[in-house]
Amino acid sequence: MIHPDTSDFIAELPSVGALMGLDLGTKTIGVAVSDTLRSVATPILTINRKKFTGDAEALEAIIGPRAICGIVIGMPLNMDGSRGPRAQSTEAFARNMATRTIVPITFWDERLSTVAAERALLEADTSRRRRAEVIDHVAASYILQGFLDRLTHMRRGRVP
């Protein structure tokens, strides 16, 4: 089920369990996962996109063994907050994924996540070639970590 409102998504989650973060691109999908206590997002891999069925199968191969209990997909909003063609494509991907899994899905604003990931990789003195290999799943971890930080603040009664 897709939950555009993160509060509804959070209400459906069990008290513990790993979440998956996705950075959907036109050619790749960056994937990150959290620990079961939902405090840290870890980049794990980048999937080279083919057709939806192959992409979904690759994600399902991660969801099952890692006991993922929720999926957070980066929503590519325009800088003014409006939705463009990439946002519509992301929503379509989520609708298709929702037909294949019972794991709840929500969206998280991904503006500037790739910029932040690129900056972090540059600060770590990562080579250009290595940055190209890992940028998508590092961006997915930024998306997921943003959601996890919000979740932590909500638990403490402070919603940023």
ZIDAUR-V499723 format. One line per field, one symbol per residue. psi: psi as a letter, one per 20 degrees, with the letter a starting at -180 (. if undefined). A space follows every 10 residues. Layout:
BEGIN
psi->???
END
This chain:
BEGIN
psi->qpnhohgggh hiqrhqqqqp ppoprhhrop pqqrrhilhp pppgrpppqd rggggghhgh iggfhjlpjq poppomqrhj irpahhghhg hggggghhii qipqqrqppj pjhhgggggg hghjlpqggh ghhihghghh hgghhgghgg gghhhijoo.
END
